[in-house]
């Protein structure tokens, strides 16, 4: 059975094309829930008007769907709380 950590690891392959960094390190992944074969990913974007949003969501869906044991992926966008650079990992802040 897939785990939350499996999904997060797969999401490291999804990059924000404008910033050239993965969405996990950028702090765009708010939460991941796994219930059997169903995965729900709650995420945010760096801004409400981010033009890369749809592409990031497609890539997230593809990454999670590609995991063995995942039958359904739900992607939900939130801006509460809003993204700030404080959400970035230390490595991302360094870069």
ZIBELUR-V701129 format. One record per pair of residues at least 12 apart in sequence whose C-alpha atoms are under 8 Angstrom apart, sorted by the first residue. I is the first residue (numbers start at 1). GAP is how many residues later the second one is. Records with the same first field share a line. If there is no record, write none. Layout:
I: GAP / GAP
//
This chain:
1: 35 / 36 / 67 / 68
2: 32 / 34 / 35 / 65 / 66 / 67 / 68
3: 31
4: 28 / 29 / 30
6: 61
7: 25 / 56 / 57 / 60
8: 16 / 24
10: 53 / 54 / 57
11: 12 / 13 / 49 / 52 / 53
12: 12 / 13
13: 50
14: 42 / 45 / 46 / 49
15: 41
16: 36 / 40
17: 35
18: 34
21: 71
25: 63 / 64 / 66 / 67
26: 59 / 61 / 62 / 63 / 66
27: 56 / 60 / 61 / 62
28: 15 / 16 / 17 / 18 / 55 / 59
29: 12 / 13 / 14 / 15
30: 12 / 13 / 14
31: 12
36: 34
37: 32 / 33 / 34 / 35
38: 32 / 33 / 34 / 35 / 36
39: 25 / 31 / 33 / 34 / 35
40: 33 / 34 / 35 / 36
41: 32 / 33 / 34 / 35
42: 33 / 34 / 35 / 36
43: 32 / 33 / 34 / 35
44: 33 / 34 / 35 / 38 / 39
45: 32 / 34 / 38
46: 37 / 38
47: 36
48: 31
57: 18
60: 15
61: 12 / 13 / 14
//
